Amino acid sequence: MNNTNSKARLCHIVKWENFDGYGFNLHAEKGKLGQYIGKVDKDSPAEAAGLRQGDRILEVNGESIATKTHKQVVEAIKQLPNETRLLVIDPDDEEEVPDITKTPEKQNSPKEEKNGPLNLSMTAAELRAKLAAKKKFDPKKESMDFKKKFDIVQKL
């Protein structure tokens, strides 16, 4: 992503010898896309780099995180052992940020809009209905004549 948006900030965070970690936590907010900065510790490398609570992360070390999971973003932050670069934006300025989850090469198909960005073949409700419709085989409920049962017992 180009840093053409003046509201976005690049925070270069370098670990300190006398401080454990970077001094911030990462979380997703219900109903919102993306990853956000949670608490920023006072007098931490994150605070010194300009990171603020509530900032939305756009890039980690120059790579867009638009389609990444929480775990993938954490791994990207830990990719370099003692430093990370986070391109962030204040949540109040988000309306100026283009929707970076959609790439020009990939347009959402009607199937994706129906079932979300994962492009699943059916919704969870449809899958549950399909599974419920399948007959479950229970060998204990299988009807068996007395002779067949007797033969099975005799083989033991």
Disulfide bonds with the S-S distance in Angstrom:
none
